[in-house]
Amino acid sequence: MKKVLNTLITSSYMFSALSLFAIAVMIMGWSVSEVFEQLFNASLQKSEFVAIMLQAVGAIVIAIAIIDVSKYMIEEEIFRDKELRSPKEARETMTKVIVIISIAVGIEGLVYIFKAGSENITLLPYPAVLLVVSVILIVGLGIFQKLSLSTEKSVREPKLKD
């Protein structure tokens, strides 16, 4: 029964990871096609085209984050044991995830700042908050790195008992 359950769970992870990957590829394809479609649109203003390009960049960064999540699912949940094996692996995994989220949030903030600056300046505080959140994520990551490195050192160098 345990083997059947493990096979079902592993199959679910594989299906989810492959679905995420396919969706991410579609997002990237849609973003690129949207840019090329607007590239030859004669009635489009320069500021609108830049906004479309920034939106495409944001969508592609999010797609890359989705691909990274699907890669993580395949590596950690299908090909390896289900548990992280060391504090170093946990730190590296968290670092990847937080950096990707921070980049995505920062790019979205930039896209919305551009839109707010060209459409309605009163909306500017909302994207500015996104940029502040991105910075807070990076600062939090730095704190996490510092704390987890000390944990790694304590695991590698166990203290001698008196």
N, C-alpha and C positions, 0 to 999 in steps of 0.2 A: 504493500500500500504506500509506503514511504517513497519507493522508487517511482511509482506512478504519479504521486503528488509532485515530486521533484521534476519529473519530465514535463508535467503540465505547467508548472511554474516557469521552468526554463523556456518552454515553448512560448509562453505568454510574453516573457521578456524579449525573446527573439522577434516575435510579431510586433511588439510595441516599438522596439528599436528600429526595425526595418520600416515600419510605418512613419516614424519620426524622420528617418533619413529621406524617405520618398517625399514627404511634405516639405522638408527643408530644400530639397533639390527643386521642387516646384516653386517655392518662394523665390529662390535665386533666379530661376528661369523667367518667372513673371516679372521680377524687378528689372532684369536686363532687357526684356522685350518692351517693357513700359518706357524705359529710357530711349531705346532705339525708335520706338513709335513716336515719341515726342520730339526726337531729334529732327525729324523731317516735317514737323508740324509748323508751317509758316506763320500761323496766327498766334503761336505761343510766344509770350514775352520772356525775356532773358531771366527775370527773377522767378517766374513760374518754372522754367526749366531747371534752374538751380535747386529749387525746392523739390522737384521731382527726383533729381539726382541724389539729393541728400536723403530723401525718403527711401530710395533704392539702396543706398549705402546702409542705412539703418536696418532695412529688411534683410540684406545680405549678412550683416553682422549677427542679427538674430538667428538667421538660418545656420550660420556657422556654430552658434551656441547650441542650437538644436542638434546639429550633427555631432558636436562634442558630447552632448548628453547621450545620444544613441550609441556612440563609441564607448562611452563609459559603461553603459548598460551591458553591451556585448562583452567588454573586457572583464568587468567585475562580476556580473551576474550569470554569465553563460560559460566563459572559459576558465574562471577561477572560483575559488571558494567564495561563499557569500559574505565573508567578513573581511574587513581591512586587517592586514597582517601586522602593521606597525604604525606607530605615531607618524613616521615620515610619510607613509602612503596617505594617511588621513590629511596631513598638512598639504601635500601636493594636490590631492583631489579638491580640497576646499579652496586652495589658491586658484586652481583652474576655474572653478565654478564662479567664485567671487569676481575674478578679473573679467570673465565673459559678461557677467551681469552688469558690472560697472561700466564696461565699454558700451554695452547696449543702452543702458540708462543715459550715459553721457551723450551718445549720438542722438538718441531721441530728444534729449534736452536741446542740443544744437539745432536739430530740425525744427523744433517748436519755437525756439528763440528766433530763428530766421522767419518763420511764418508770422509770429507775433509782431516782429519788427516791421514786416512789410504790410501787415493787414490791420492789426489793432494793438497798439503799444500797451494798452491797459492789461492785456493778457500776459505780459512779460514776466510777472512774478512766478507763474506756474512752471514754465520751463526752467527758470532760474533755480527753483526748488529741486528739479530733477538733477541739475548739475551739482548742487550742494549734496544731494543724496549720493551721487556718484563719488564725490570726494570723500564723504563719510564712509562709504564702502571701502575705499582704498585705505583710509586711515585705520579702519577696523581690521582690515586684512593685515596691515603692518603690525598692529597689536597682537593679532592672532598668531602671526609668524613668530614674533618675539616670544610669546608664551609657549608656543608649541616647540620651538627650538630648545627651550630649557627642559621641556618634558622629554624630548628625544635624547638629550644628553643624559638625563637621569636614568632613562631606560638602557642606554648603551653602557653607562658606567655605574652599575649598581654599587650602592654604598656598602662598605664592609661593616658587618655587625660587630659590635664590641664584645 
